[in-house]
Amino acid sequence: MAIGEAGLVSARPDSQSQRTKRLEEIMRGRLGRECVYVPSCRFGLYLALRHWCPPGGRVLMSPVNDDVILFVVLAAGLRPVQAPLDPLDASIDVDAVPEAVWGSLSAVLTTNLYGNPDPVPRLRDRCDALGIPLFEDAAHAIGSEVGGRPVGTWGDASVFSLSKHVGAKAGGMLSVADPGLREELERTGRDLLVPGRPTAELAYAVRPYAEAAVRGLRLRSAAWTTMRLLGLMEREEIRMPLRPEELARAGDSAPGLEAYDPWVRVDMHDYRLRSGRLRLGRIGRRLGRLDETLAACRAGTELLLSTKWAKPGAASGSGDPVQPLFRVPLFVSDRDAAIRALARRGIVVGYLYDPPLDDYAGAAFTDVSPAPEGARWFARHAVPVDPLRARAVIDALEESGAQPAGAPAPAPAPGKAAPAVRGEAAPEGRVAEGQLTEGPVSRGLGPSRG
């Protein structure tokens, strides 16, 4: 008889397994490919990297991404290679990647930041020509499409977060193009899980009520304290402390999660915890309402893209379909001032990824981008806002007098030095966050990427 993580005894054998299978069936129906439930998106990505990539391989990825993803790549025994980005949506700029870099790669990892798709058809063609796998990180893009197909159906493997659009604050899905690999990946993942704990399941159960209570009472400091006690927020700045000496020592044990656990677990200590009935039940209920949520996100996205802070050409009528974005990046000249203005209206801005990963980690831990200016411009000016609060966001920015960011400088041709971004000072490493209202809590509650 199965025992749930909250200490509840199931009346049916394998009830947790059955719940898991139902979740997989729902996602299989959406994607048309085999799916394996995982406790988090980051855990699913680790499984994919370990399965397809030989230790020491090189993975092209976006520098505007959660630092946890960098550490997952390192934990898999791989070398991150930071790509040049389109400064207006932080997607990989395929044409700006030098040919020598393409020839050195073992894999490509997309980001689909905030739900804006990477140019995955072109990346797919490149990977096929090179004979290397393409991985899609679809944590923010469960409802996005590209080329008439859902994001997550182009790669050899794709990973989804069930914490974002689904809103379950737990769970993920690993999807694979080759159905014959499903059982092997499921078995490997099962061997890497850690047993469930009653305290973890209880913390998960009470988290929504704790968050609602402190937000309802406008107790921002109390919210920060509560999230820290639950192990769900550990950052004093946007980026977690790198701790380079410890990180270098962890590399002696790669591949493997144990040595990298202090970095990979940040903001989500349950990332490889076996899921119990409470989690699986809540995920199932939320997943059943996903289409309703996506419709609301699409409407809010369309409204935000009609404002003066949207990227050029993003407004309705541009010819591009409106994606149901998880967050809509608006571009403002003074990002921190805009964040403070939104905080005064009770609007929390999270999912900031500044500085870019190559500026954050340095050449000791990643290959730096050959053209970093686009990533720096995006990281400095993008304010990712919740499309479900679109009207309140617009009112707050209008009231504050927030000005749109000036256009970024054009990208240089591959191999040429880039001009400075117009009106921008050189980056100075980490962004000072002391100006933000009530400290780190104004940057968002919960993990960056599940």
TAJOPE-V874032 format. One record per residue. N is the residue number from 1. SS is DSSP state (a for helix, b for strand, c for the rest). PHI is phi in whole degrees, 0 to 359 (* if undefined). D_CENTER is the distance of its C-alpha to the mean C-alpha in whole Angstrom. Layout:
BEGIN
n->(N;N)
ss->(SS;SS)
phi->(PHI;PHI)
d_center->(D_CENTER;D_CENTER)
END
This chain:
BEGIN
n->(1;2;3;4;5;6;7;8;9;10;11;12;13;14;15;16;17;18;19;20;21;22;23;24;25;26;27;28;29;30;31;32;33;34;35;36;37;38;39;40;41;42;43;44;45;46;47;48;49;50;51;52;53;54;55;56;57;58;59;60;61;62;63;64;65;66;67;68;69;70;71;72;73;74;75;76;77;78;79;80;81;82;83;84;85;86;87;88;89;90;91;92;93;94;95;96;97;98;99;100;101;102;103;104;105;106;107;108;109;110;111;112;113;114;115;116;117;118;119;120;121;122;123;124;125;126;127;128;129;130;131;132;133;134;135;136;137;138;139;140;141;142;143;144;145;146;147;148;149;150;151;152;153;154;155;156;157;158;159;160;161;162;163;164;165;166;167;168;169;170;171;172;173;174;175;176;177;178;179;180;181;182;183;184;185;186;187;188;189;190;191;192;193;194;195;196;197;198;199;200;201;202;203;204;205;206;207;208;209;210;211;212;213;214;215;216;217;218;219;220;221;222;223;224;225;226;227;228;229;230;231;232;233;234;235;236;237;238;239;240;241;242;243;244;245;246;247;248;249;250;251;252;253;254;255;256;257;258;259;260;261;262;263;264;265;266;267;268;269;270;271;272;273;274;275;276;277;278;279;280;281;282;283;284;285;286;287;288;289;290;291;292;293;294;295;296;297;298;299;300;301;302;303;304;305;306;307;308;309;310;311;312;313;314;315;316;317;318;319;320;321;322;323;324;325;326;327;328;329;330;331;332;333;334;335;336;337;338;339;340;341;342;343;344;345;346;347;348;349;350;351;352;353;354;355;356;357;358;359;360;361;362;363;364;365;366;367;368;369;370;371;372;373;374;375;376;377;378;379;380;381;382;383;384;385;386;387;388;389;390;391;392;393;394;395;396;397;398;399;400;401;402;403;404;405;406;407;408;409;410;411;412;413;414;415;416;417;418;419;420;421;422;423;424;425;426;427;428;429;430;431;432;433;434;435;436;437;438;439;440;441;442;443;444;445;446;447;448;449;450)
ss->(c;c;b;c;c;c;c;c;b;c;c;c;c;c;a;a;a;a;a;a;a;a;a;a;a;a;a;a;a;a;a;c;c;b;b;b;b;b;c;c;a;a;a;a;a;a;a;a;a;a;a;a;c;c;c;c;c;b;b;b;b;b;c;c;c;c;a;a;a;a;a;a;a;a;a;c;c;c;b;b;b;b;b;c;b;c;c;c;c;c;c;b;c;a;a;a;c;c;a;a;a;a;c;c;c;c;b;b;b;b;c;c;a;a;a;c;c;c;c;a;a;a;a;a;a;a;a;a;a;a;c;c;b;b;b;b;b;c;c;c;c;c;c;c;b;b;c;c;b;b;c;c;c;c;c;c;b;b;b;b;b;c;c;c;c;c;c;c;c;c;c;b;b;b;b;b;c;c;a;a;a;a;a;a;a;a;a;a;a;a;a;a;c;b;c;c;c;a;a;a;a;a;a;a;a;a;a;a;a;a;a;a;a;a;a;a;c;c;c;a;a;a;a;a;a;a;a;a;a;c;c;c;c;c;c;c;c;c;c;c;c;c;c;a;a;a;a;a;a;a;a;a;a;c;c;c;c;c;c;c;a;a;a;a;c;c;c;c;c;c;c;c;b;c;c;c;a;a;a;a;a;a;a;a;a;a;a;c;c;a;a;a;a;a;a;a;a;a;a;a;a;a;a;a;c;c;c;c;c;c;c;c;c;c;c;c;c;c;c;c;c;c;c;c;c;c;c;b;b;b;b;b;c;c;a;a;a;a;a;a;a;a;a;a;c;c;c;c;c;c;c;c;c;c;c;c;a;a;a;a;a;c;c;c;c;b;b;c;c;c;c;c;a;a;a;a;a;a;a;a;a;b;b;b;b;c;a;a;a;a;a;a;a;a;a;a;a;a;a;a;c;c;c;b;c;c;c;c;c;c;c;c;c;c;c;c;c;c;c;c;c;c;c;c;c;c;c;c;c;c;c;c;c;c;c;c;c;c;a;a;a;a;a;c;c;c;c;c;c;c)
phi->(*;283;249;289;291;268;86;269;268;284;279;236;300;58;296;294;297;295;296;299;298;295;298;296;295;298;291;299;295;282;258;73;211;294;227;236;291;227;290;199;296;295;292;297;295;301;301;295;298;293;288;265;251;287;307;90;293;246;240;286;208;272;282;261;198;295;297;304;294;303;287;295;298;296;297;283;78;242;258;291;236;277;266;295;237;289;291;264;215;61;273;296;272;302;288;269;279;298;300;297;289;306;290;262;275;255;189;235;238;278;238;53;300;62;107;285;291;289;285;291;300;291;294;298;297;298;296;298;295;270;70;238;282;249;248;249;273;251;303;261;232;296;246;277;227;211;61;76;234;296;303;104;247;258;272;297;212;219;234;237;258;262;268;266;303;294;76;274;61;189;89;205;217;254;248;230;286;265;298;291;269;302;295;297;294;298;295;298;298;299;292;266;289;252;299;292;236;304;294;293;292;293;300;296;294;269;305;301;288;295;297;297;294;290;289;298;271;58;265;295;295;295;297;299;298;299;294;294;297;277;71;249;205;231;260;267;231;300;267;289;301;288;51;300;294;294;295;297;293;299;298;293;258;288;281;158;276;301;293;266;304;301;264;292;276;303;70;202;292;266;296;230;275;300;283;261;295;296;297;298;294;294;300;299;295;291;296;293;254;298;297;296;296;297;297;293;296;295;295;294;298;299;295;294;288;270;270;288;267;286;293;304;83;271;295;304;101;286;103;274;293;279;274;279;297;285;222;255;283;259;249;236;290;238;299;294;296;295;296;295;296;293;298;296;266;77;258;273;254;239;59;269;229;222;283;304;298;287;290;285;266;78;292;293;237;202;283;283;295;288;217;278;295;298;295;296;297;299;298;279;247;284;243;281;242;286;295;288;240;303;297;295;297;299;299;294;290;296;297;280;76;301;258;297;289;293;298;289;294;296;291;284;294;308;91;256;291;270;288;294;291;301;76;243;278;296;296;242;80;291;281;289;248;296;283;286;302;58;76;297;297;289;267;126;255;107;290;289;225;293)
d_center->(36;33;32;29;27;28;32;32;35;34;37;36;35;31;30;27;27;28;25;23;24;24;21;21;23;22;19;21;23;20;19;23;22;22;19;19;17;16;15;11;8;9;13;13;11;14;16;16;16;19;21;21;21;24;24;24;22;20;17;16;12;11;12;10;7;6;9;9;8;11;13;12;14;17;17;18;20;19;19;16;17;16;16;18;16;17;18;17;14;13;13;15;19;20;24;23;22;26;27;28;24;24;27;25;22;22;18;16;12;10;7;8;7;8;9;12;13;13;17;17;21;22;19;21;24;23;22;25;28;26;26;23;20;17;14;11;7;8;5;6;9;11;14;14;17;18;22;23;20;17;14;14;18;18;17;19;16;13;10;9;8;11;10;9;12;14;14;15;13;14;13;12;14;14;16;19;21;24;25;27;25;23;26;25;22;22;25;23;20;23;25;22;21;23;25;24;26;28;26;23;23;25;23;20;23;24;21;21;24;24;21;23;26;25;24;27;29;27;27;24;25;26;22;21;24;23;19;20;23;21;19;15;15;17;16;19;17;14;14;15;18;18;22;23;26;24;22;24;26;23;23;27;26;23;22;21;19;22;22;18;18;18;15;13;14;13;12;13;16;16;14;17;19;21;21;24;25;24;20;21;23;21;18;21;22;19;18;22;21;18;20;22;18;17;21;20;17;19;22;20;18;21;23;21;21;25;25;26;22;21;20;24;24;22;24;26;28;26;26;23;22;20;16;15;12;10;11;14;14;17;19;22;24;24;20;21;24;22;20;23;25;22;22;26;25;23;20;17;15;11;8;10;10;13;15;14;13;17;19;17;18;21;23;23;20;19;20;20;20;23;22;20;21;19;16;18;19;16;14;18;18;15;15;12;14;14;17;18;20;21;24;24;22;24;27;26;25;28;30;29;30;26;27;25;24;26;25;24;26;27;25;28;29;28;30;31;30;28;30;28;26;29;29;27;27;26;23;24;21;19;20;22;21;24;25;22;24;24;22;18;18;18;15;14;14;12;9;6;4;7)
END
